[in-house]
Amino acid sequence: MYMEFLEQKTLTTSPEEYKPKLWKRYVDDILEVLKRDAVEGFTEHLNSIDETGSIKFTYEMEHKGSLRSGTFS
């Protein structure tokens, strides 16, 4: 239930330039599609929603047909 709350708050308060084109969640895994230059900003926005600081969102990006975690240039 708490993840549902975070999801709704995130999507309604997200700046327009970060809004995902696709958002699918299964338990605590989320698949989202957004512009490559919005990934870091949207992840920061996600992490700012949980005021307890106990939930941290990370991301994986496609690179040459494979997923990679972290921050990339």
N, CA, C, O and CB atoms as a CASP TS submission, in Angstrom:
PFRMAT TS
TARGET T0000
AUTHOR 0000-0000-0000
METHOD Language model
MODEL 1
PARENT N/A
ATOM      1  N   MET     1       0.814  -1.194   0.000  1.00  0.00           N
ATOM      2  CA  MET     1       0.000   0.000   0.000  1.00  0.00           C
ATOM      3  C   MET     1       0.859   1.260   0.000  1.00  0.00           C
ATOM      4  O   MET     1       0.531   2.253  -0.650  1.00  0.00           O
ATOM      5  CB  MET     1      -0.927  -0.003   1.195  1.00  0.00           C
ATOM      6  N   TYR     2       1.955   1.203   0.735  1.00  0.00           N
ATOM      7  CA  TYR     2       2.799   2.385   0.803  1.00  0.00           C
ATOM      8  C   TYR     2       3.423   2.687  -0.564  1.00  0.00           C
ATOM      9  O   TYR     2       3.550   3.849  -0.949  1.00  0.00           O
ATOM     10  CB  TYR     2       3.894   2.196   1.862  1.00  0.00           C
ATOM     11  N   MET     3       3.808   1.643  -1.286  1.00  0.00           N
ATOM     12  CA  MET     3       4.369   1.856  -2.624  1.00  0.00           C
ATOM     13  C   MET     3       3.330   2.492  -3.540  1.00  0.00           C
ATOM     14  O   MET     3       3.672   3.332  -4.373  1.00  0.00           O
ATOM     15  CB  MET     3       4.868   0.525  -3.226  1.00  0.00           C
ATOM     16  N   GLU     4       2.080   2.105  -3.398  1.00  0.00           N
ATOM     17  CA  GLU     4       0.995   2.723  -4.181  1.00  0.00           C
ATOM     18  C   GLU     4       0.900   4.210  -3.859  1.00  0.00           C
ATOM     19  O   GLU     4       0.748   5.035  -4.760  1.00  0.00           O
ATOM     20  CB  GLU     4      -0.365   2.023  -3.893  1.00  0.00           C
ATOM     21  N   PHE     5       0.990   4.552  -2.571  1.00  0.00           N
ATOM     22  CA  PHE     5       0.956   5.942  -2.145  1.00  0.00           C
ATOM     23  C   PHE     5       2.128   6.724  -2.765  1.00  0.00           C
ATOM     24  O   PHE     5       1.939   7.807  -3.319  1.00  0.00           O
ATOM     25  CB  PHE     5       1.001   6.030  -0.601  1.00  0.00           C
ATOM     26  N   LEU     6       3.350   6.152  -2.662  1.00  0.00           N
ATOM     27  CA  LEU     6       4.520   6.821  -3.235  1.00  0.00           C
ATOM     28  C   LEU     6       4.380   6.996  -4.747  1.00  0.00           C
ATOM     29  O   LEU     6       4.731   8.037  -5.301  1.00  0.00           O
ATOM     30  CB  LEU     6       5.792   6.029  -2.917  1.00  0.00           C
ATOM     31  N   GLU     7       3.865   5.963  -5.397  1.00  0.00           N
ATOM     32  CA  GLU     7       3.671   6.017  -6.844  1.00  0.00           C
ATOM     33  C   GLU     7       2.734   7.158  -7.235  1.00  0.00           C
ATOM     34  O   GLU     7       3.055   7.949  -8.121  1.00  0.00           O
ATOM     35  CB  GLU     7       3.119   4.685  -7.356  1.00  0.00           C
ATOM     36  N   GLN     8       1.605   7.243  -6.592  1.00  0.00           N
ATOM     37  CA  GLN     8       0.631   8.287  -6.919  1.00  0.00           C
ATOM     38  C   GLN     8       1.196   9.679  -6.642  1.00  0.00           C
ATOM     39  O   GLN     8       1.028  10.595  -7.447  1.00  0.00           O
ATOM     40  CB  GLN     8      -0.662   8.079  -6.121  1.00  0.00           C
ATOM     41  N   LYS     9       1.863   9.830  -5.506  1.00  0.00           N
ATOM     42  CA  LYS     9       2.441  11.132  -5.157  1.00  0.00           C
ATOM     43  C   LYS     9       3.544  11.521  -6.148  1.00  0.00           C
ATOM     44  O   LYS     9       3.641  12.677  -6.560  1.00  0.00           O
ATOM     45  CB  LYS     9       3.005  11.102  -3.719  1.00  0.00           C
ATOM     46  N   THR    10       4.361  10.553  -6.518  1.00  0.00           N
ATOM     47  CA  THR    10       5.443  10.802  -7.471  1.00  0.00           C
ATOM     48  C   THR    10       4.909  11.268  -8.813  1.00  0.00           C
ATOM     49  O   THR    10       5.364  12.275  -9.355  1.00  0.00           O
ATOM     50  CB  THR    10       6.282   9.547  -7.658  1.00  0.00           C
ATOM     51  N   LEU    11       3.947  10.536  -9.346  1.00  0.00           N
ATOM     52  CA  LEU    11       3.446  10.843 -10.684  1.00  0.00           C
ATOM     53  C   LEU    11       2.654  12.151 -10.734  1.00  0.00           C
ATOM     54  O   LEU    11       2.662  12.838 -11.755  1.00  0.00           O
ATOM     55  CB  LEU    11       2.579   9.708 -11.176  1.00  0.00           C
ATOM     56  N   THR    12       1.979  12.495  -9.652  1.00  0.00           N
ATOM     57  CA  THR    12       1.199  13.737  -9.660  1.00  0.00           C
ATOM     58  C   THR    12       2.059  14.972  -9.387  1.00  0.00           C
ATOM     59  O   THR    12       1.676  16.081  -9.761  1.00  0.00           O
ATOM     60  CB  THR    12       0.089  13.655  -8.627  1.00  0.00           C
ATOM     61  N   THR    13       3.211  14.798  -8.744  1.00  0.00           N
ATOM     62  CA  THR    13       4.056  15.951  -8.416  1.00  0.00           C
ATOM     63  C   THR    13       5.291  16.061  -9.313  1.00  0.00           C
ATOM     64  O   THR    13       6.072  17.003  -9.175  1.00  0.00           O
ATOM     65  CB  THR    13       4.491  15.870  -6.969  1.00  0.00           C
ATOM     66  N   SER    14       5.470  15.125 -10.211  1.00  0.00           N
ATOM     67  CA  SER    14       6.643  15.135 -11.084  1.00  0.00           C
ATOM     68  C   SER    14       6.615  16.322 -12.042  1.00  0.00           C
ATOM     69  O   SER    14       5.579  16.618 -12.638  1.00  0.00           O
ATOM     70  CB  SER    14       6.727  13.828 -11.873  1.00  0.00           C
ATOM     71  N   PRO    15       7.757  17.004 -12.192  1.00  0.00           N
ATOM     72  CA  PRO    15       7.825  18.064 -13.205  1.00  0.00           C
ATOM     73  C   PRO    15       7.529  17.482 -14.585  1.00  0.00           C
ATOM     74  O   PRO    15       7.880  16.336 -14.866  1.00  0.00           O
ATOM     75  CB  PRO    15       9.221  18.751 -13.194  1.00  0.00           C
ATOM     76  N   GLU    16       6.901  18.252 -15.425  1.00  0.00           N
ATOM     77  CA  GLU    16       6.471  17.781 -16.744  1.00  0.00           C
ATOM     78  C   GLU    16       7.623  17.195 -17.566  1.00  0.00           C
ATOM     79  O   GLU    16       7.432  16.208 -18.277  1.00  0.00           O
ATOM     80  CB  GLU    16       5.830  18.922 -17.511  1.00  0.00           C
ATOM     81  N   GLU    17       8.809  17.788 -17.477  1.00  0.00           N
ATOM     82  CA  GLU    17       9.935  17.292 -18.286  1.00  0.00           C
ATOM     83  C   GLU    17      10.462  15.934 -17.822  1.00  0.00           C
ATOM     84  O   GLU    17      11.235  15.302 -18.542  1.00  0.00           O
ATOM     85  CB  GLU    17      11.065  18.297 -18.257  1.00  0.00           C
ATOM     86  N   TYR    18      10.057  15.472 -16.631  1.00  0.00           N
ATOM     87  CA  TYR    18      10.493  14.176 -16.111  1.00  0.00           C
ATOM     88  C   TYR    18       9.424  13.098 -16.208  1.00  0.00           C
ATOM     89  O   TYR    18       9.723  11.924 -15.989  1.00  0.00           O
ATOM     90  CB  TYR    18      10.919  14.324 -14.681  1.00  0.00           C
ATOM     91  N   LYS    19       8.200  13.457 -16.525  1.00  0.00           N
ATOM     92  CA  LYS    19       7.107  12.477 -16.514  1.00  0.00           C
ATOM     93  C   LYS    19       7.402  11.307 -17.444  1.00  0.00           C
ATOM     94  O   LYS    19       7.750  11.503 -18.608  1.00  0.00           O
ATOM     95  CB  LYS    19       5.788  13.145 -16.918  1.00  0.00           C
ATOM     96  N   PRO    20       7.258  10.074 -16.918  1.00  0.00           N
ATOM     97  CA  PRO    20       7.514   8.902 -17.767  1.00  0.00           C
ATOM     98  C   PRO    20       6.426   8.695 -18.814  1.00  0.00           C
ATOM     99  O   PRO    20       5.263   9.042 -18.606  1.00  0.00           O
ATOM    100  CB  PRO    20       7.635   7.654 -16.909  1.00  0.00           C
ATOM    101  N   LYS    21       6.835   8.118 -19.952  1.00  0.00           N
ATOM    102  CA  LYS    21       5.884   7.771 -21.006  1.00  0.00           C
ATOM    103  C   LYS    21       5.146   6.491 -20.632  1.00  0.00           C
ATOM    104  O   LYS    21       3.999   6.287 -21.032  1.00  0.00           O
ATOM    105  CB  LYS    21       6.604   7.606 -22.368  1.00  0.00           C
ATOM    106  N   LEU    22       5.813   5.624 -19.859  1.00  0.00           N
ATOM    107  CA  LEU    22       5.242   4.367 -19.418  1.00  0.00           C
ATOM    108  C   LEU    22       5.659   4.125 -17.982  1.00  0.00           C
ATOM    109  O   LEU    22       6.812   4.369 -17.624  1.00  0.00           O
ATOM    110  CB  LEU    22       5.680   3.198 -20.330  1.00  0.00           C
ATOM    111  N   TRP    23       4.744   3.650 -17.154  1.00  0.00           N
ATOM    112  CA  TRP    23       5.036   3.334 -15.754  1.00  0.00           C
ATOM    113  C   TRP    23       4.292   2.056 -15.405  1.00  0.00           C
ATOM    114  O   TRP    23       3.061   2.035 -15.415  1.00  0.00           O
ATOM    115  CB  TRP    23       4.627   4.512 -14.793  1.00  0.00           C
ATOM    116  N   LYS    24       5.017   0.998 -15.099  1.00  0.00           N
ATOM    117  CA  LYS    24       4.426  -0.280 -14.699  1.00  0.00           C
ATOM    118  C   LYS    24       5.133  -0.753 -13.441  1.00  0.00           C
ATOM    119  O   LYS    24       6.362  -0.757 -13.374  1.00  0.00           O
ATOM    120  CB  LYS    24       4.536  -1.347 -15.841  1.00  0.00           C
ATOM    121  N   ARG    25       4.342  -1.156 -12.430  1.00  0.00           N
ATOM    122  CA  ARG    25       4.922  -1.623 -11.169  1.00  0.00           C
ATOM    123  C   ARG    25       4.402  -3.008 -10.852  1.00  0.00           C
ATOM    124  O   ARG    25       3.218  -3.295 -11.035  1.00  0.00           O
ATOM    125  CB  ARG    25       4.601  -0.649 -10.014  1.00  0.00           C
ATOM    126  N   TYR    26       5.292  -3.869 -10.375  1.00  0.00           N
ATOM    127  CA  TYR    26       4.930  -5.177  -9.852  1.00  0.00           C
ATOM    128  C   TYR    26       5.628  -5.311  -8.507  1.00  0.00           C
ATOM    129  O   TYR    26       6.852  -5.434  -8.451  1.00  0.00           O
ATOM    130  CB  TYR    26       5.330  -6.343 -10.843  1.00  0.00           C
ATOM    131  N   VAL    27       4.862  -5.290  -7.429  1.00  0.00           N
ATOM    132  CA  VAL    27       5.343  -5.303  -6.051  1.00  0.00           C
ATOM    133  C   VAL    27       6.296  -4.126  -5.857  1.00  0.00           C
ATOM    134  O   VAL    27       5.836  -2.991  -5.738  1.00  0.00           O
ATOM    135  CB  VAL    27       6.048  -6.658  -5.711  1.00  0.00           C
ATOM    136  N   ASP    28       7.611  -4.361  -5.822  1.00  0.00           N
ATOM    137  CA  ASP    28       8.537  -3.247  -5.625  1.00  0.00           C
ATOM    138  C   ASP    28       9.473  -3.036  -6.808  1.00  0.00           C
ATOM    139  O   ASP    28      10.483  -2.342  -6.686  1.00  0.00           O
ATOM    140  CB  ASP    28       9.349  -3.474  -4.379  1.00  0.00           C
ATOM    141  N   ASP    29       9.144  -3.627  -7.945  1.00  0.00           N
ATOM    142  CA  ASP    29       9.903  -3.398  -9.171  1.00  0.00           C
ATOM    143  C   ASP    29       9.092  -2.499 -10.097  1.00  0.00           C
ATOM    144  O   ASP    29       7.882  -2.679 -10.241  1.00  0.00           O
ATOM    145  CB  ASP    29      10.254  -4.743  -9.873  1.00  0.00           C
ATOM    146  N   ILE    30       9.751  -1.543 -10.718  1.00  0.00           N
ATOM    147  CA  ILE    30       9.075  -0.596 -11.595  1.00  0.00           C
ATOM    148  C   ILE    30       9.778  -0.567 -12.942  1.00  0.00           C
ATOM    149  O   ILE    30      11.004  -0.490 -13.024  1.00  0.00           O
ATOM    150  CB  ILE    30       9.040   0.816 -10.966  1.00  0.00           C
ATOM    151  N   LEU    31       8.978  -0.631 -13.988  1.00  0.00           N
ATOM    152  CA  LEU    31       9.479  -0.436 -15.343  1.00  0.00           C
ATOM    153  C   LEU    31       8.936   0.909 -15.795  1.00  0.00           C
ATOM    154  O   LEU    31       7.726   1.136 -15.789  1.00  0.00           O
ATOM    155  CB  LEU    31       9.046  -1.614 -16.323  1.00  0.00           C
ATOM    156  N   GLU    32       9.829   1.789 -16.181  1.00  0.00           N
ATOM    157  CA  GLU    32       9.398   3.090 -16.672  1.00  0.00           C
ATOM    158  C   GLU    32      10.163   3.435 -17.929  1.00  0.00           C
ATOM    159  O   GLU    32      11.319   3.048 -18.102  1.00  0.00           O
ATOM    160  CB  GLU    32       9.593   4.178 -15.604  1.00  0.00           C
ATOM    161  N   VAL    33       9.512   4.155 -18.786  1.00  0.00           N
ATOM    162  CA  VAL    33      10.134   4.625 -20.018  1.00  0.00           C
ATOM    163  C   VAL    33      10.068   6.143 -19.995  1.00  0.00           C
ATOM    164  O   VAL    33       8.991   6.733 -19.899  1.00  0.00           O
ATOM    165  CB  VAL    33       9.427   4.033 -21.297  1.00  0.00           C
ATOM    166  N   LEU    34      11.251   6.771 -20.087  1.00  0.00           N
ATOM    167  CA  LEU    34      11.302   8.219 -20.139  1.00  0.00           C
ATOM    168  C   LEU    34      12.502   8.642 -20.959  1.00  0.00           C
ATOM    169  O   LEU    34      13.347   7.823 -21.319  1.00  0.00           O
ATOM    170  CB  LEU    34      11.362   8.825 -18.726  1.00  0.00           C
ATOM    171  N   LYS    35      12.566   9.917 -21.246  1.00  0.00           N
ATOM    172  CA  LYS    35      13.680  10.428 -22.047  1.00  0.00           C
ATOM    173  C   LYS    35      14.997  10.215 -21.301  1.00  0.00           C
ATOM    174  O   LYS    35      15.066  10.342 -20.079  1.00  0.00           O
ATOM    175  CB  LYS    35      13.478  11.931 -22.374  1.00  0.00           C
ATOM    176  N   ARG    36      16.025   9.891 -22.060  1.00  0.00           N
ATOM    177  CA  ARG    36      17.336   9.597 -21.468  1.00  0.00           C
ATOM    178  C   ARG    36      17.848  10.751 -20.599  1.00  0.00           C
ATOM    179  O   ARG    36      18.436  10.513 -19.544  1.00  0.00           O
ATOM    180  CB  ARG    36      18.351   9.292 -22.572  1.00  0.00           C
ATOM    181  N   ASP    37      17.634  11.980 -21.027  1.00  0.00           N
ATOM    182  CA  ASP    37      18.137  13.117 -20.249  1.00  0.00           C
ATOM    183  C   ASP    37      17.282  13.427 -19.018  1.00  0.00           C
ATOM    184  O   ASP    37      17.620  14.331 -18.255  1.00  0.00           O
ATOM    185  CB  ASP    37      18.209  14.344 -21.130  1.00  0.00           C
ATOM    186  N   ALA    38      16.184  12.699 -18.809  1.00  0.00           N
ATOM    187  CA  ALA    38      15.322  12.912 -17.648  1.00  0.00           C
ATOM    188  C   ALA    38      15.544  11.870 -16.557  1.00  0.00           C
ATOM    189  O   ALA    38      14.958  11.979 -15.480  1.00  0.00           O
ATOM    190  CB  ALA    38      13.872  12.898 -18.075  1.00  0.00           C
ATOM    191  N   VAL    39      16.373  10.868 -16.810  1.00  0.00           N
ATOM    192  CA  VAL    39      16.538   9.747 -15.874  1.00  0.00           C
ATOM    193  C   VAL    39      17.046  10.200 -14.515  1.00  0.00           C
ATOM    194  O   VAL    39      16.437   9.881 -13.494  1.00  0.00           O
ATOM    195  CB  VAL    39      17.493   8.719 -16.452  1.00  0.00           C
ATOM    196  N   GLU    40      18.134  10.929 -14.484  1.00  0.00           N
ATOM    197  CA  GLU    40      18.698  11.345 -13.197  1.00  0.00           C
ATOM    198  C   GLU    40      17.761  12.278 -12.444  1.00  0.00           C
ATOM    199  O   GLU    40      17.585  12.131 -11.234  1.00  0.00           O
ATOM    200  CB  GLU    40      20.042  12.027 -13.407  1.00  0.00           C
ATOM    201  N   GLY    41      17.162  13.230 -13.137  1.00  0.00           N
ATOM    202  CA  GLY    41      16.234  14.161 -12.485  1.00  0.00           C
ATOM    203  C   GLY    41      15.012  13.453 -11.933  1.00  0.00           C
ATOM    204  O   GLY    41      14.561  13.761 -10.829  1.00  0.00           O
ATOM    205  N   PHE    42      14.469  12.501 -12.694  1.00  0.00           N
ATOM    206  CA  PHE    42      13.293  11.767 -12.218  1.00  0.00           C
ATOM    207  C   PHE    42      13.658  10.870 -11.039  1.00  0.00           C
ATOM    208  O   PHE    42      12.866  10.725 -10.108  1.00  0.00           O
ATOM    209  CB  PHE    42      12.684  10.926 -13.355  1.00  0.00           C
ATOM    210  N   THR    43      14.848  10.265 -11.064  1.00  0.00           N
ATOM    211  CA  THR    43      15.288   9.436  -9.934  1.00  0.00           C
ATOM    212  C   THR    43      15.442  10.295  -8.679  1.00  0.00           C
ATOM    213  O   THR    43      15.052   9.873  -7.591  1.00  0.00           O
ATOM    214  CB  THR    43      16.627   8.721 -10.266  1.00  0.00           C
ATOM    215  N   GLU    44      16.000  11.478  -8.820  1.00  0.00           N
ATOM    216  CA  GLU    44      16.100  12.399  -7.679  1.00  0.00           C
ATOM    217  C   GLU    44      14.716  12.757  -7.153  1.00  0.00           C
ATOM    218  O   GLU    44      14.499  12.812  -5.942  1.00  0.00           O
ATOM    219  CB  GLU    44      16.861  13.680  -8.079  1.00  0.00           C
ATOM    220  N   HIS    45      13.778  13.000  -8.070  1.00  0.00           N
ATOM    221  CA  HIS    45      12.407  13.311  -7.660  1.00  0.00           C
ATOM    222  C   HIS    45      11.799  12.128  -6.901  1.00  0.00           C
ATOM    223  O   HIS    45      11.187  12.312  -5.849  1.00  0.00           O
ATOM    224  CB  HIS    45      11.536  13.666  -8.891  1.00  0.00           C
ATOM    225  N   LEU    46      11.967  10.926  -7.432  1.00  0.00           N
ATOM    226  CA  LEU    46      11.462   9.724  -6.747  1.00  0.00           C
ATOM    227  C   LEU    46      12.016   9.628  -5.334  1.00  0.00           C
ATOM    228  O   LEU    46      11.272   9.364  -4.389  1.00  0.00           O
ATOM    229  CB  LEU    46      11.827   8.455  -7.539  1.00  0.00           C
ATOM    230  N   ASN    47      13.308   9.841  -5.187  1.00  0.00           N
ATOM    231  CA  ASN    47      13.937   9.710  -3.873  1.00  0.00           C
ATOM    232  C   ASN    47      13.563  10.835  -2.918  1.00  0.00           C
ATOM    233  O   ASN    47      13.757  10.701  -1.710  1.00  0.00           O
ATOM    234  CB  ASN    47      15.430   9.664  -4.026  1.00  0.00           C
ATOM    235  N   SER    48      13.043  11.918  -3.422  1.00  0.00           N
ATOM    236  CA  SER    48      12.630  13.021  -2.540  1.00  0.00           C
ATOM    237  C   SER    48      11.218  12.814  -1.975  1.00  0.00           C
ATOM    238  O   SER    48      10.834  13.488  -1.019  1.00  0.00           O
ATOM    239  CB  SER    48      12.689  14.348  -3.301  1.00  0.00           C
ATOM    240  N   ILE    49      10.457  11.906  -2.547  1.00  0.00           N
ATOM    241  CA  ILE    49       9.067  11.702  -2.135  1.00  0.00           C
ATOM    242  C   ILE    49       8.959  11.005  -0.776  1.00  0.00           C
ATOM    243  O   ILE    49       8.127  11.386   0.047  1.00  0.00           O
ATOM    244  CB  ILE    49       8.329  10.889  -3.188  1.00  0.00           C
ATOM    245  N   ASP    50       9.792   9.989  -0.534  1.00  0.00           N
ATOM    246  CA  ASP    50       9.751   9.258   0.739  1.00  0.00           C
ATOM    247  C   ASP    50      10.462  10.075   1.811  1.00  0.00           C
ATOM    248  O   ASP    50      11.690  10.139   1.845  1.00  0.00           O
ATOM    249  CB  ASP    50      10.407   7.849   0.600  1.00  0.00           C
ATOM    250  N   GLU    51       9.684  10.692   2.675  1.00  0.00           N
ATOM    251  CA  GLU    51      10.240  11.585   3.693  1.00  0.00           C
ATOM    252  C   GLU    51      11.020  10.844   4.770  1.00  0.00           C
ATOM    253  O   GLU    51      11.809  11.459   5.487  1.00  0.00           O
ATOM    254  CB  GLU    51       9.134  12.380   4.334  1.00  0.00           C
ATOM    255  N   THR    52      10.813   9.523   4.900  1.00  0.00           N
ATOM    256  CA  THR    52      11.542   8.751   5.908  1.00  0.00           C
ATOM    257  C   THR    52      12.965   8.453   5.448  1.00  0.00           C
ATOM    258  O   THR    52      13.841   8.183   6.270  1.00  0.00           O
ATOM    259  CB  THR    52      10.804   7.443   6.216  1.00  0.00           C
ATOM    260  N   GLY    53      13.199   8.500   4.132  1.00  0.00           N
ATOM    261  CA  GLY    53      14.522   8.199   3.596  1.00  0.00           C
ATOM    262  C   GLY    53      14.859   6.721   3.597  1.00  0.00           C
ATOM    263  O   GLY    53      15.998   6.349   3.316  1.00  0.00           O
ATOM    264  N   SER    54      13.889   5.870   3.909  1.00  0.00           N
ATOM    265  CA  SER    54      14.163   4.434   3.988  1.00  0.00           C
ATOM    266  C   SER    54      14.020   3.725   2.645  1.00  0.00           C
ATOM    267  O   SER    54      14.461   2.585   2.507  1.00  0.00           O
ATOM    268  CB  SER    54      13.239   3.793   4.993  1.00  0.00           C
ATOM    269  N   ILE    55      13.416   4.372   1.658  1.00  0.00           N
ATOM    270  CA  ILE    55      13.265   3.780   0.339  1.00  0.00           C
ATOM    271  C   ILE    55      14.118   4.580  -0.636  1.00  0.00           C
ATOM    272  O   ILE    55      13.960   5.794  -0.760  1.00  0.00           O
ATOM    273  CB  ILE    55      11.766   3.752  -0.107  1.00  0.00           C
ATOM    274  N   LYS    56      15.019   3.895  -1.324  1.00  0.00           N
ATOM    275  CA  LYS    56      15.884   4.544  -2.306  1.00  0.00           C
ATOM    276  C   LYS    56      15.659   3.898  -3.664  1.00  0.00           C
ATOM    277  O   LYS    56      15.727   2.677  -3.799  1.00  0.00           O
ATOM    278  CB  LYS    56      17.381   4.448  -1.889  1.00  0.00           C
ATOM    279  N   PHE    57      15.397   4.707  -4.646  1.00  0.00           N
ATOM    280  CA  PHE    57      15.199   4.231  -6.011  1.00  0.00           C
ATOM    281  C   PHE    57      16.524   4.291  -6.758  1.00  0.00           C
ATOM    282  O   PHE    57      17.300   5.233  -6.595  1.00  0.00           O
ATOM    283  CB  PHE    57      14.115   5.069  -6.743  1.00  0.00           C
ATOM    284  N   THR    58      16.770   3.287  -7.568  1.00  0.00           N
ATOM    285  CA  THR    58      17.939   3.237  -8.447  1.00  0.00           C
ATOM    286  C   THR    58      17.422   2.995  -9.853  1.00  0.00           C
ATOM    287  O   THR    58      16.223   2.802 -10.052  1.00  0.00           O
ATOM    288  CB  THR    58      18.964   2.117  -8.006  1.00  0.00           C
ATOM    289  N   TYR    59      18.313   3.004 -10.821  1.00  0.00           N
ATOM    290  CA  TYR    59      17.871   2.769 -12.191  1.00  0.00           C
ATOM    291  C   TYR    59      18.897   1.950 -12.958  1.00  0.00           C
ATOM    292  O   TYR    59      20.076   1.889 -12.609  1.00  0.00           O
ATOM    293  CB  TYR    59      17.615   4.094 -12.906  1.00  0.00           C
ATOM    294  N   GLU    60      18.404   1.332 -14.003  1.00  0.00           N
ATOM    295  CA  GLU    60      19.252   0.631 -14.961  1.00  0.00           C
ATOM    296  C   GLU    60      18.904   1.172 -16.329  1.00  0.00           C
ATOM    297  O   GLU    60      17.732   1.344 -16.663  1.00  0.00           O
ATOM    298  CB  GLU    60      19.060  -0.930 -14.890  1.00  0.00           C
ATOM    299  N   MET    61      19.935   1.441 -17.124  1.00  0.00           N
ATOM    300  CA  MET    61      19.718   1.977 -18.467  1.00  0.00           C
ATOM    301  C   MET    61      20.228   0.990 -19.500  1.00  0.00           C
ATOM    302  O   MET    61      21.183   0.251 -19.258  1.00  0.00           O
ATOM    303  CB  MET    61      20.416   3.346 -18.636  1.00  0.00           C
ATOM    304  N   GLU    62      19.590   0.987 -20.634  1.00  0.00           N
ATOM    305  CA  GLU    62      20.016   0.146 -21.748  1.00  0.00           C
ATOM    306  C   GLU    62      21.256   0.756 -22.367  1.00  0.00           C
ATOM    307  O   GLU    62      21.307   1.958 -22.626  1.00  0.00           O
ATOM    308  CB  GLU    62      18.889  -0.011 -22.805  1.00  0.00           C
ATOM    309  N   HIS    63      22.251  -0.077 -22.601  1.00  0.00           N
ATOM    310  CA  HIS    63      23.479   0.356 -23.262  1.00  0.00           C
ATOM    311  C   HIS    63      23.943  -0.779 -24.156  1.00  0.00           C
ATOM    312  O   HIS    63      24.352  -1.834 -23.671  1.00  0.00           O
ATOM    313  CB  HIS    63      24.589   0.755 -22.224  1.00  0.00           C
ATOM    314  N   LYS    64      23.879  -0.564 -25.452  1.00  0.00           N
ATOM    315  CA  LYS    64      24.269  -1.573 -26.441  1.00  0.00           C
ATOM    316  C   LYS    64      23.540  -2.891 -26.228  1.00  0.00           C
ATOM    317  O   LYS    64      24.148  -3.960 -26.290  1.00  0.00           O
ATOM    318  CB  LYS    64      25.771  -1.804 -26.390  1.00  0.00           C
ATOM    319  N   GLY    65      22.247  -2.817 -25.979  1.00  0.00           N
ATOM    320  CA  GLY    65      21.411  -4.007 -25.859  1.00  0.00           C
ATOM    321  C   GLY    65      21.436  -4.681 -24.499  1.00  0.00           C
ATOM    322  O   GLY    65      20.817  -5.732 -24.331  1.00  0.00           O
ATOM    323  N   SER    66      22.138  -4.105 -23.512  1.00  0.00           N
ATOM    324  CA  SER    66      22.207  -4.677 -22.161  1.00  0.00           C
ATOM    325  C   SER    66      21.810  -3.631 -21.142  1.00  0.00           C
ATOM    326  O   SER    66      21.908  -2.432 -21.403  1.00  0.00           O
ATOM    327  CB  SER    66      23.625  -5.213 -21.855  1.00  0.00           C
ATOM    328  N   LEU    67      21.354  -4.089 -19.964  1.00  0.00           N
ATOM    329  CA  LEU    67      21.028  -3.169 -18.878  1.00  0.00           C
ATOM    330  C   LEU    67      22.254  -2.955 -18.004  1.00  0.00           C
ATOM    331  O   LEU    67      22.994  -3.891 -17.701  1.00  0.00           O
ATOM    332  CB  LEU    67      19.846  -3.705 -18.035  1.00  0.00           C
ATOM    333  N   ARG    68      22.456  -1.693 -17.601  1.00  0.00           N
ATOM    334  CA  ARG    68      23.545  -1.345 -16.704  1.00  0.00           C
ATOM    335  C   ARG    68      22.998  -0.466 -15.592  1.00  0.00           C
ATOM    336  O   ARG    68      22.162   0.402 -15.847  1.00  0.00           O
ATOM    337  CB  ARG    68      24.694  -0.633 -17.464  1.00  0.00           C
ATOM    338  N   SER    69      23.455  -0.674 -14.368  1.00  0.00           N
ATOM    339  CA  SER    69      23.020   0.117 -13.222  1.00  0.00           C
ATOM    340  C   SER    69      23.882   1.346 -13.059  1.00  0.00           C
ATOM    341  O   SER    69      25.022   1.387 -13.523  1.00  0.00           O
ATOM    342  CB  SER    69      23.052  -0.716 -11.949  1.00  0.00           C
ATOM    343  N   GLY    70      23.325   2.363 -12.387  1.00  0.00           N
ATOM    344  CA  GLY    70      24.116   3.506 -11.991  1.00  0.00           C
ATOM    345  C   GLY    70      23.955   4.728 -12.839  1.00  0.00           C
ATOM    346  O   GLY    70      22.921   4.929 -13.478  1.00  0.00           O
ATOM    347  N   THR    71      24.982   5.550 -12.846  1.00  0.00           N
ATOM    348  CA  THR    71      24.972   6.824 -13.548  1.00  0.00           C
ATOM    349  C   THR    71      25.930   6.747 -14.726  1.00  0.00           C
ATOM    350  O   THR    71      27.042   6.234 -14.598  1.00  0.00           O
ATOM    351  CB  THR    71      25.356   7.989 -12.599  1.00  0.00           C
ATOM    352  N   PHE    72      25.504   7.251 -15.861  1.00  0.00           N
ATOM    353  CA  PHE    72      26.311   7.171 -17.081  1.00  0.00           C
ATOM    354  C   PHE    72      26.396   8.522 -17.755  1.00  0.00           C
ATOM    355  O   PHE    72      25.519   9.371 -17.593  1.00  0.00           O
ATOM    356  CB  PHE    72      25.732   6.137 -18.050  1.00  0.00           C
ATOM    357  N   SER    73      27.447   8.711 -18.503  1.00  0.00           N
ATOM    358  CA  SER    73      27.615   9.944 -19.278  1.00  0.00           C
ATOM    359  C   SER    73      27.103   9.719 -20.683  1.00  0.00           C
ATOM    360  O   SER    73      27.148  10.629 -21.510  1.00  0.00           O
ATOM    361  CB  SER    73      29.098  10.397 -19.306  1.00  0.00           C
TER
END
